[in-house]
Amino acid sequence: MIGIVVRFDVRDREAAVAFDRLTAAVVGHIRAREPGTLVYATHSVDDDALARVFYEIYADDAALQAHEDAPHVREFHAAKEPLLARPPRVELIRPGPSAHGITTE
């Protein structure tokens, strides 16, 4: 398994509304078309109305690559760029030794 945590900071409230609309549309496509995407959870941040955090888990590297190559994801990335205040912060994560029931291989 492989995971990603992404933080997006949008420009303003208008951009946040547009970003949330784009997100709702792409999440539907991800759930319907990406069997290797095990978790795709999007979040707002309590203390920062202009921040969004995505938590993503993929079955393996191939599933992550299939996600990144999917037309709906590429369209999302292109459409969201003008809404952002800065580049997103992306962290690649893998299960560690304390992950219960998950191997680290």
C-alpha positions as CSV (number, residue, x, y, z in Angstrom):
1,M,0.0,0.0,0.0
2,I,1.0,3.6,-0.6
3,G,-0.6,6.8,0.6
4,I,-0.5,10.4,-0.1
5,V,-1.5,13.4,2.1
6,V,-2.0,16.6,0.1
7,R,-2.7,20.1,1.5
8,F,-4.2,22.7,-0.8
9,D,-4.4,26.4,0.1
10,V,-6.9,28.2,-2.1
11,R,-6.8,31.9,-3.0
12,D,-10.1,33.1,-1.4
13,R,-13.6,32.1,-0.6
14,E,-14.8,32.2,-4.2
15,A,-11.9,29.9,-5.1
16,A,-12.8,27.6,-2.2
17,V,-16.3,27.2,-3.6
18,A,-15.0,26.4,-7.1
19,F,-12.4,24.0,-5.7
20,D,-15.0,22.1,-3.7
21,R,-17.2,21.8,-6.8
22,L,-14.3,20.4,-8.8
23,T,-13.4,18.0,-5.9
24,A,-17.0,16.6,-5.7
25,A,-17.0,15.9,-9.4
26,V,-13.6,14.2,-9.5
27,V,-14.2,12.1,-6.4
28,G,-17.3,10.5,-8.1
29,H,-15.1,9.5,-11.0
30,I,-12.3,8.2,-8.8
31,R,-14.7,6.0,-6.9
32,A,-16.4,4.7,-10.0
33,R,-13.3,4.1,-12.2
34,E,-10.3,3.4,-9.9
35,P,-10.5,0.0,-8.2
36,G,-6.9,0.4,-6.9
37,T,-7.8,3.6,-5.1
38,L,-8.7,2.2,-1.7
39,V,-9.3,5.5,0.2
40,Y,-9.8,9.0,-1.3
41,A,-11.0,11.2,1.5
42,T,-11.2,15.0,1.2
43,H,-11.3,17.3,4.2
44,S,-11.7,21.0,5.2
45,V,-9.6,22.4,8.0
46,D,-11.4,23.8,11.1
47,D,-9.1,26.7,11.7
48,D,-8.4,27.6,8.1
49,A,-11.4,28.1,5.8
50,L,-9.1,28.2,2.7
51,A,-7.3,24.9,3.3
52,R,-8.2,21.5,2.1
53,V,-6.5,18.2,2.9
54,F,-6.8,15.0,0.9
55,Y,-5.9,11.6,2.3
56,E,-5.4,9.0,-0.3
57,I,-4.5,5.2,-0.1
58,Y,-3.7,3.1,-3.1
59,A,-3.3,-0.6,-3.4
60,D,0.2,-0.3,-4.9
61,D,2.5,1.9,-7.0
62,A,0.6,0.8,-10.2
63,A,-2.7,2.0,-8.7
64,L,-1.2,5.3,-7.8
65,Q,0.2,5.7,-11.3
66,A,-3.2,4.7,-12.9
67,H,-4.8,7.4,-10.7
68,E,-2.3,10.1,-11.8
69,D,-2.7,9.1,-15.5
70,A,-6.6,9.1,-15.4
71,P,-8.1,11.8,-17.6
72,H,-10.5,12.9,-14.8
73,V,-7.5,13.5,-12.5
74,R,-5.5,15.3,-15.1
75,E,-8.5,17.6,-15.8
76,F,-8.9,18.2,-12.0
77,H,-5.3,19.2,-11.7
78,A,-5.5,21.6,-14.6
79,A,-8.7,23.2,-13.4
80,K,-7.6,23.6,-9.8
81,E,-4.3,25.3,-10.5
82,P,-5.7,28.9,-11.0
83,L,-7.6,28.5,-7.7
84,L,-4.6,27.9,-5.5
85,A,-2.7,30.5,-3.5
86,R,0.5,28.3,-3.6
87,P,1.6,24.9,-4.9
88,P,0.1,22.0,-2.9
89,R,2.1,20.3,-0.3
90,V,2.3,16.6,-1.2
91,E,3.6,13.9,1.2
92,L,4.1,10.3,0.1
93,I,3.5,7.9,3.0
94,R,3.9,4.2,3.5
95,P,2.8,2.0,6.4
96,G,5.3,2.0,9.2
97,P,6.2,-0.6,11.8
98,S,3.3,0.5,14.1
99,A,0.6,0.0,11.5
100,H,-1.6,-2.8,13.0
101,G,-2.2,-5.6,10.5
102,I,-0.3,-3.9,7.7
103,T,3.1,-5.2,6.5
104,T,5.8,-2.8,5.6
105,E,7.0,-4.8,2.6
